[in-house]
Structure formats: C-alpha cells, structure tokens
C-alpha cells in the first residue's frame, strides 16, 4: 500500500509542477509579445529620428547650394 500512496503523492507533485511550468510559459509568452511590440515601436522611432537627423544636414546644404547659384 505504501507504493500506491507514494505514487499518488508523486503524481500530484508532477501535475502541480506541469501546471506551474505551463503558467510560467504563458507569462513568458505574454512578456515576449510585449517586447516585440516595444521593439517595433523603437524601430519606428529610430527611423523617424534618423530621418530628422538627416534633414538637419540636408536642408542647410540644399539651401546653401541654391544660394550659390
């Protein structure tokens, strides 16, 4: 009878551990989705700032070129 009780205890332990691991995996997937969105937003911001930075250089050069003519 001792082995049956041991198996029941072990079975509960395994099922609880599987449930905990599944919960942790779901939380990680949610965080991963949020990080993907954050990275996409940062990429857009970097593109906008890059465009603005290049405009700061190009516009005065363009104006200077027009004034030379």
C-alpha positions, -999 to +999 in steps of 0.1 A: +000+000+000+029+024+006+038+024-031+003+034-041+003+064-017+038+073-029+027+071-065-004+093-057+018+119-040+043+118-068+015+121-094+002+152-076+036+167-075+042+161-112+008+175-122+014+206-100+048+211-115+034+208-150+007+233-142+033+257-127+055+253-158+026+260-181+016+291-162+052+304-163+054+297-201+022+316-207+035+346-187+068+345-207+049+344-240+029+375-229+061+393-220+077+382-253+047+397-272+050+430-253+088+431-260+081+425-297+057+455-297+082+476-278+110+467-303+088+476-332+080+510-317+116+516-311+124+508-347+099+533-359+112+559-335+147+553-347+136+557-383+119+589-375+149+603-356+172+592-384+151+610-410+150+641-389+188+639-383+195+636-420+171+665-427+191+687-403+221+681-425+205+680-460+182+711-457+210+736-449+232+720-476+204+723-501+198+760-492+235+767-494+236+751-529+206+772-540+222+804-527+254+797-546+236+797-580 
